[in-house]
């Protein structure tokens, strides 16, 4: 019996030693992080069962630091960096944006376009939506005009009534409202002031100039006008150049001294000072004046 008891005691000791080493191997990473003091305070058997050696963030929570900021003014008093910020300010001066006016954000934008830039900045969704709606309505109106101008009496083009005017008469252009057909002149003038892009595109879409180019002319001017605030007016200048060029083309059709310094100066003056009037005059000429030799 003494031998059996000794053998049983030896087996139990081996089991206990094996379980101890398993516990040590499983808990070794956390014991290394916790330091030797925890290992000294806990026995090897406690290491296996207690939660102090489990790999969980709850046992060792990370500190939470709040770096609160005020827009344009830097860190608030709750931030640990507030004292450093104050020390820097004492040396270098305050560079916060306190009291900055909204217009100062766009002080480098030219005055005519500054409010538009500011509105796009403050409410981009509303402004982009409004621009798209405006463009789509203009396109719809242009489509209606193009489709029904030959069937609606109100939009029907006028008849050719005049022979080419002599060069000395109104700089070679026929005067509006000088013939019995006052209705067509009212239509031309009204459309030139209310929808100048459509009226100008219809003038270009004529067999005397560029038949079949209505939509090309319309979209060209529409794009120039839409992007004007973002090009600081450069696209408007480009549209004026296009209008002046085609006004010279009309002069060429009627042999009215095109591409001459005086005629070019006159066309620049007309398009820059009163664009709708220039568009109306060109439309009146194209619709009512016969081409030489026709």
C-alpha positions as CSV (number, residue, x, y, z in Angstrom):
1,X,0.0,0.0,0.0
2,X,2.9,2.4,0.7
3,X,4.1,2.0,-2.8
4,X,0.7,2.5,-4.3
5,X,0.2,5.7,-2.3
6,X,3.6,7.0,-3.4
7,X,2.8,6.2,-7.0
8,X,-0.6,7.9,-6.8
9,X,1.0,11.0,-5.1
10,X,3.6,11.1,-7.9
11,X,0.9,11.0,-10.6
12,X,-1.1,13.8,-8.9
13,X,2.1,15.9,-8.6
14,X,2.8,15.4,-12.4
15,X,-0.8,16.4,-13.2
16,X,-0.6,19.5,-11.0
17,X,2.8,20.4,-12.6
18,X,1.4,20.0,-16.1
19,X,-1.7,22.1,-15.4
20,X,0.5,24.7,-13.9
21,X,2.7,25.0,-17.0
22,X,-0.4,25.2,-19.2
23,X,-1.7,28.0,-17.1
24,X,1.6,29.8,-17.3
25,X,1.9,29.4,-21.0
26,X,-1.7,30.7,-21.6
27,X,-1.3,33.7,-19.3
28,X,2.3,34.6,-20.2
29,X,1.5,37.6,-22.6
30,X,-0.7,39.4,-20.1
31,X,1.7,38.6,-17.3
32,X,4.4,40.3,-19.2
33,X,2.3,43.4,-19.8
34,X,1.1,43.5,-16.2
35,X,4.6,43.4,-14.8
36,X,6.3,41.1,-12.3
37,X,4.4,42.5,-9.3
38,X,1.1,40.9,-10.4
39,X,2.9,37.6,-10.8
40,X,4.3,37.7,-7.3
41,X,0.9,38.5,-5.8
42,X,-0.9,35.6,-7.6
43,X,-0.2,32.0,-7.4
44,X,0.1,29.9,-10.5
45,X,-3.2,28.3,-9.9
46,X,-4.9,31.7,-9.6
47,X,-3.4,32.8,-12.9
48,X,-5.5,30.1,-14.6
49,X,-8.9,31.1,-13.2
50,X,-8.9,34.8,-12.5
51,X,-10.0,37.5,-14.9
52,X,-7.1,39.8,-14.1
53,X,-5.0,38.1,-16.8
54,X,-7.6,38.0,-19.5
55,X,-6.9,39.9,-22.7
56,X,-9.7,42.5,-22.4
57,X,-9.7,46.2,-22.8
58,X,-11.8,46.6,-19.7
59,X,-8.9,45.7,-17.4
60,X,-6.7,48.4,-18.9
61,X,-8.9,51.3,-20.4
62,X,-7.1,53.9,-22.4
63,X,-7.4,57.5,-21.3
64,X,-9.9,59.7,-23.2
65,X,-8.8,63.2,-24.1
66,X,-11.1,65.8,-25.5
67,X,-9.6,68.3,-28.0
68,X,-12.6,70.5,-28.4
69,X,-12.4,73.4,-30.8
70,X,-14.5,76.4,-31.6
71,X,-14.8,77.2,-35.4
72,X,-12.2,79.8,-36.3
73,X,-11.0,80.2,-32.7
74,X,-8.8,77.2,-31.9
75,X,-9.0,74.9,-28.8
76,X,-11.4,75.5,-26.0
77,X,-10.6,75.5,-22.3
78,X,-11.5,71.8,-22.0
79,X,-8.6,70.8,-24.2
80,X,-5.2,69.9,-22.8
81,X,-3.7,71.9,-25.6
82,X,-5.4,75.1,-24.6
83,X,-2.5,76.2,-22.4
84,X,0.0,75.6,-25.2
85,X,-2.2,77.5,-27.6
86,X,-2.4,80.5,-25.2
87,X,1.4,80.4,-24.8
88,X,1.8,80.5,-28.6
89,X,-0.7,83.3,-29.0
90,X,1.1,85.4,-26.3
91,X,4.3,85.1,-28.5
92,X,2.9,85.2,-32.0
93,X,-0.4,87.1,-31.6
94,X,-4.0,86.0,-32.1
95,X,-4.7,84.6,-35.6
96,X,-8.3,83.5,-34.9
97,X,-11.2,84.5,-37.2
98,X,-13.4,86.1,-34.6
99,X,-15.6,88.7,-36.0
100,X,-14.9,87.9,-39.6
101,X,-17.6,89.1,-42.0
102,X,-19.0,86.6,-44.5
103,X,-18.0,88.8,-47.4
104,X,-14.4,88.7,-46.2
105,X,-14.2,85.0,-47.2
106,X,-14.6,86.0,-50.8
107,X,-12.8,89.4,-50.8
108,X,-10.7,88.3,-53.8
109,X,-13.8,87.6,-55.9
110,X,-14.9,90.6,-58.1
111,X,-17.9,92.4,-56.7
112,X,-20.5,91.5,-59.3
113,X,-19.9,87.8,-58.7
114,X,-19.1,87.8,-55.0
115,X,-22.8,87.3,-53.8
116,X,-23.2,84.4,-56.2
117,X,-20.0,82.7,-54.9
118,X,-21.2,83.3,-51.4
119,X,-24.6,81.8,-52.0
120,X,-23.0,78.7,-53.7
121,X,-20.8,78.4,-50.6
122,X,-23.5,78.8,-48.0
123,X,-26.2,76.7,-49.7
124,X,-24.7,74.7,-52.6
125,X,-27.6,72.2,-53.0
126,X,-30.1,75.0,-53.4
127,X,-28.0,77.0,-55.8
128,X,-27.0,74.0,-58.0
129,X,-30.6,72.8,-58.1
130,X,-31.8,76.3,-59.0
131,X,-29.2,76.6,-61.8
132,X,-30.2,73.2,-63.2
133,X,-33.9,74.0,-63.2
134,X,-33.2,77.4,-64.9
135,X,-31.1,75.7,-67.6
136,X,-33.7,72.9,-68.2
137,X,-36.5,75.5,-68.4
138,X,-34.5,77.5,-70.9
139,X,-33.9,74.4,-73.0
140,X,-37.6,73.5,-72.9
141,X,-38.6,77.0,-74.0
142,X,-36.0,76.8,-76.8
143,X,-37.5,73.5,-78.0
144,X,-41.0,74.9,-78.0
145,X,-39.9,77.9,-80.0
146,X,-38.1,75.8,-82.5
147,X,-40.8,73.3,-82.9
148,X,-43.8,75.6,-83.3
149,X,-42.3,78.8,-84.8
150,X,-43.5,77.8,-88.3
151,X,-47.0,76.8,-87.1
152,X,-47.9,79.4,-84.5
153,X,-48.8,82.7,-86.0
154,X,-47.3,84.5,-83.1
155,X,-43.9,83.0,-83.7
156,X,-44.0,82.8,-87.5
157,X,-41.0,84.4,-89.2
158,X,-41.7,87.6,-91.1
159,X,-41.7,87.9,-94.9
160,X,-38.9,89.5,-96.8
161,X,-40.1,93.0,-97.6
162,X,-37.0,95.1,-98.3
163,X,-34.2,95.2,-100.7
164,X,-30.8,95.9,-99.2
165,X,-30.6,99.4,-97.7
166,X,-28.1,101.9,-98.9
167,X,-25.1,102.3,-96.8
168,X,-26.0,105.7,-95.5
169,X,-29.4,104.7,-94.1
170,X,-29.1,104.0,-90.4
171,X,-25.5,102.7,-91.0
172,X,-26.9,100.4,-93.6
173,X,-29.5,98.7,-91.3
174,X,-33.3,99.0,-91.9
175,X,-35.2,100.7,-89.1
176,X,-37.7,98.6,-87.1
177,X,-41.4,99.6,-87.1
178,X,-40.9,101.4,-90.5
179,X,-43.2,99.0,-92.4
180,X,-46.9,98.0,-92.0
181,X,-45.9,94.7,-90.4
182,X,-45.6,96.0,-86.8
183,X,-46.7,92.7,-85.3
184,X,-43.5,90.9,-86.4
185,X,-41.3,93.8,-85.1
186,X,-43.1,93.6,-81.7
187,X,-42.4,89.8,-81.6
188,X,-38.7,90.3,-82.5
189,X,-38.2,93.0,-80.0
190,X,-40.0,91.2,-77.2
191,X,-38.2,88.0,-77.7
192,X,-34.8,89.8,-78.0
193,X,-35.3,91.3,-74.5
194,X,-37.0,88.3,-72.8
195,X,-35.1,85.4,-74.4
196,X,-32.1,86.9,-76.2
197,X,-30.3,83.5,-76.5
198,X,-33.2,81.9,-78.3
199,X,-33.8,84.9,-80.6
200,X,-30.1,85.1,-81.5
201,X,-29.9,81.3,-82.2
202,X,-32.9,81.6,-84.5
203,X,-31.2,84.4,-86.4
204,X,-28.1,82.2,-86.9
205,X,-30.4,79.3,-88.0
206,X,-31.1,80.9,-91.3
207,X,-30.2,80.0,-94.9
208,X,-28.4,83.3,-95.2
209,X,-26.0,82.4,-92.3
210,X,-25.8,78.8,-90.9
211,X,-29.0,76.9,-91.6
212,X,-29.5,73.9,-89.2
213,X,-27.2,75.3,-86.4
214,X,-30.0,76.5,-84.1
215,X,-29.1,74.2,-81.2
216,X,-25.3,74.7,-81.7
217,X,-25.8,78.5,-81.4
218,X,-28.2,78.2,-78.5
219,X,-26.1,75.9,-76.3
220,X,-23.0,78.0,-77.0
221,X,-24.5,81.1,-75.6
222,X,-26.3,79.2,-72.8
223,X,-23.0,77.7,-71.6
224,X,-21.2,81.1,-71.7
225,X,-24.0,82.7,-69.6
226,X,-24.2,79.9,-67.1
227,X,-20.5,79.7,-66.2
228,X,-20.1,83.5,-66.2
229,X,-19.9,83.8,-62.4
230,X,-17.2,81.2,-62.2
231,X,-15.0,82.6,-65.0
232,X,-15.3,86.2,-63.6
233,X,-17.0,87.4,-66.7
234,X,-14.5,86.0,-69.2
235,X,-17.2,83.8,-70.8
236,X,-19.4,86.9,-71.2
237,X,-16.6,88.6,-73.0
238,X,-16.3,85.5,-75.2
239,X,-20.1,85.6,-76.0
240,X,-19.8,89.3,-77.0
241,X,-16.9,88.3,-79.4
242,X,-19.1,85.6,-80.9
243,X,-22.0,88.0,-81.3
244,X,-19.8,90.6,-82.9
245,X,-18.3,88.1,-85.3
246,X,-21.7,87.0,-86.6
247,X,-22.9,90.6,-86.8
248,X,-20.0,91.0,-89.2
249,X,-21.1,87.9,-91.1
250,X,-24.5,89.6,-91.5
251,X,-22.7,92.6,-93.0
252,X,-20.9,90.3,-95.3
253,X,-24.2,88.8,-96.5
254,X,-25.5,92.2,-97.4
255,X,-22.2,93.6,-98.6
256,X,-22.1,96.2,-95.9
257,X,-18.4,96.8,-95.4
258,X,-17.6,93.8,-93.2
259,X,-14.3,93.6,-91.2
260,X,-13.6,97.3,-91.6
261,X,-12.4,99.4,-88.6
262,X,-15.5,101.6,-88.5
263,X,-18.0,98.8,-89.0
264,X,-16.2,96.7,-86.4
265,X,-16.2,99.7,-83.9
266,X,-20.0,100.2,-84.5
267,X,-20.7,96.5,-83.8
268,X,-18.6,96.4,-80.7
269,X,-20.5,99.5,-79.4
270,X,-23.9,97.9,-80.2
271,X,-23.2,94.6,-78.6
272,X,-21.5,96.0,-75.5
273,X,-24.0,98.8,-74.8
274,X,-27.3,97.2,-75.7
275,X,-27.1,93.5,-76.6
276,X,-30.9,92.9,-76.9
277,X,-31.2,95.9,-79.3
278,X,-28.4,94.5,-81.4
279,X,-30.0,91.1,-81.5
280,X,-33.3,92.6,-82.5
281,X,-31.8,94.6,-85.2
282,X,-30.0,91.6,-86.7
283,X,-33.2,89.5,-86.5
284,X,-35.2,92.2,-88.3
285,X,-32.5,92.4,-91.0
286,X,-32.3,88.6,-91.5
287,X,-36.1,88.1,-91.6
288,X,-37.2,91.1,-93.6
289,X,-34.4,92.1,-95.9
290,X,-33.6,90.2,-99.1
291,X,-30.1,89.1,-99.8
292,X,-28.4,91.0,-102.7
293,X,-29.1,89.2,-106.0
294,X,-31.9,87.1,-104.6
